[in-house]
Amino acid sequence: MAATATYPPPPPYYKLYKDYIQNPNSAPEPPPPIEGTYTDDVLPSLEEQGVRQLYPTGPNIDFKNELRSLNRELQLHILELADVLVERPSQYARRVEDISLIFKNLHHLLNSLRPHQGRATLIHLLESQIQRRKQAVEDIKRYGSVTLIEVFRVIEMKSLTSRGEKKRRNCLRKLLEHWMAISL
């Protein structure tokens, strides 16, 4: 059996750096910034988009109440649009613009909730991973000190007696999922 290092060797460019105390300017210059276009994943404000904001600004927005308020206002404007189309058809354009403004505000408010939704989704995924791994550990504890080879033998014998190839594959798949869950 050949001896192997616990850790990989350092990258070859470590030789470019000298002792900082002896020569603080020994480090090579950083590479130039990558050329190209960049995007900013921050949601621009409505003012930046040239849209009037109908809900209050600030960090403490009550999203639930503001969404309800905008929804009620949208319903009212749609009813007014129907009334305007019947009585004064020439004035419908202003009502359509008002409805468009409300929709833009609704969409912006909903998109402001996306980071929270992303965090909640990530938390849920991580909690389900933890639960699966705990279940896999419990399954292994329940079966005692059975080695992986012995488990494969048992599954192989069951599949030979039942002659069910699909059942055998499903058993192997479940076993490997449990095994991978605890080994990660």
Residue pairs with C-beta under 8 A, 6 or more apart in sequence:
16 27
16 28
17 26
17 27
17 28
18 26
19 26
20 26
20 27
43 108
43 111
43 112
43 114
45 53
46 52
46 53
46 104
46 105
46 108
47 53
49 104
51 101
51 104
51 105
51 108
52 101
53 105
53 108
54 70
54 73
54 101
54 102
54 105
55 61
55 66
55 69
55 70
55 105
55 109
56 66
61 109
61 112
63 109
63 112
63 113
66 109
67 106
67 109
67 110
70 102
70 105
70 106
70 109
71 106
73 102
74 99
74 102
74 103
74 106
77 95
77 98
77 99
77 102
78 99
80 95
81 92
81 95
81 96
81 99
84 91
84 92
84 95
85 92
129 181
132 181
133 181
133 182
133 184
135 178
135 181
136 177
136 178
136 179
136 181
136 182
137 182
139 178
140 178
140 182
143 151
148 179
151 175
152 172
152 175
155 168
155 171
155 172
155 175
156 168
158 167
158 168
158 171
159 165
159 167
159 168
159 171
162 168
